[in-house]
Amino acid sequence: MDEVLKELLVPFPDGYIKQKPGKANASYVVHGVVRQRLLDVVGFYNWSIEREIYDENLKLTGCVGTLTIFVKGKEIKVQGAGDVEHDQGSNGANLKHAESDAFKRACMNVGLGLHLWCGDDYFVYNKNIKNGEPKETAEGN
C-alpha cells in the first residue's frame, strides 16, 4: 500500500474525537479538522457537489459529492453521500450540513477517519501500518 494512503489510515488522536450527544458510540471529528488532515497528508485536493437531494416539498435533505486526490501523480476519485440529520431551517443551511457529512464520508472512502465508523473492528491500520494481524471477528474472518 502506498505511504500516503497508509498515512490516511492513521487514527485521529483522542483529543480530536467528539461524541454526539444522546447517541451511543457515535464518534466524530469536526469538519475543519478533517480538512486540515487531508491537506496535511495529500496536499491540495478537489471537492465538488455532484447532486443535491430534495424531498417532495423541495426541502434539501442531502447531497452527493466527489473528492479527488492525487497520489504519486495518480488521480483517485471517491464519492460520499451526506444527509441533513436535523433540518437547519433553510435549504442553504441544509446544504452546508449535508456537504460536511458527504465530505467526511468521501474522506472515509480513502481511509481518513475510517476508524470512527469501524470502532473495535478497525483492523486495516494494524495490518498495513503496524504489521500486525487483523483482529478476528465473531465469525472467525
MOQUI-V925419 format. One record per pair of residues at least 24 apart in sequence whose ideal C-beta (glycine too) atoms are under 10 Angstrom apart, sorted by sequence separation. I is the first residue (numbers start at 0). J is the second residue. If there is no record, write none. Layout:
i = (I	I)
j = (J	J)
This chain:
i = (44	45	59	79	80	81	11	41	43	44	58	79	80	42	43	60	78	79	9	41	42	59	77	78	79	40	41	42	50	52	58	59	77	79	7	37	41	45	49	52	54	76	77	79	6	7	40	50	52	59	60	77	78	79	9	37	44	45	49	52	58	59	62	77	58	59	61	62	76	77	6	7	46	48	57	59	60	61	62	64	75	76	6	7	41	59	62	63	64	75	5	6	58	59	61	62	64	66	4	61	62	64	65	66	3	4	53	59	60	61	62	64	66	68	2	3	59	62	63	64	66	67	68	3	51	61	62	66	70	53	61	62	64	65	66	52	63	64	68	51	63	66	51	66	68	52	66	48	51	51	48	48	50	46	49	48	48	46	46	46	46	7	44	44	7	4	3	19	30	34	37	44	3	4	30	33	3	4	2	3	30	31	34	37	41	1	2	30	33	34	37	40	1	29	30	33	36	40	41	4	40	1	3	30	34	37	27	30	33	1	29	33	37	28	36	37	27	36	28	33	33	32	33	28	28	27	26	28	28	26	27	26	27	25	26	24	26	24	24	16	15	16	17	7	16	7	11	8	9	11	7	8	9	10	7	8	10	11	6	7	8	10	11	4	5	6	7	8	9	10	3	4	7	8	3	4	10	0	10	8	10	8	9	8	8	5	8	10	5	8	9	8	5	6	0	4	5	0	2	0	0)
j = (68	69	83	103	104	105	36	66	68	69	83	104	105	68	69	86	104	105	36	68	69	86	104	105	106	68	69	70	78	80	86	87	105	107	36	66	70	74	78	81	83	105	106	108	36	37	70	80	82	89	90	107	108	109	40	68	75	76	80	83	89	90	93	108	90	91	93	94	108	109	39	40	79	81	90	92	93	94	95	97	108	109	40	41	75	93	96	97	98	109	40	41	93	94	96	97	99	101	40	97	98	100	101	102	40	41	90	96	97	98	99	101	103	105	40	41	97	100	101	102	104	105	106	42	90	100	101	105	109	93	101	102	104	105	106	93	104	105	109	93	105	108	94	109	111	97	111	94	97	98	97	98	101	98	101	101	102	101	102	105	106	68	105	106	70	68	68	84	95	99	102	109	69	70	96	99	70	71	70	71	98	99	102	105	109	70	71	99	102	103	106	109	71	99	100	103	106	110	111	75	111	73	75	102	106	109	100	103	106	75	103	107	111	103	111	112	103	112	106	111	112	112	115	111	112	112	112	114	115	114	115	115	116	115	116	115	118	118	119	112	112	114	115	106	115	107	111	109	110	112	109	110	111	112	110	111	113	114	110	111	112	114	115	109	110	111	112	113	114	115	109	110	113	114	110	111	117	110	121	121	124	123	124	124	125	123	126	128	124	127	128	128	127	128	123	127	128	126	128	127	128)
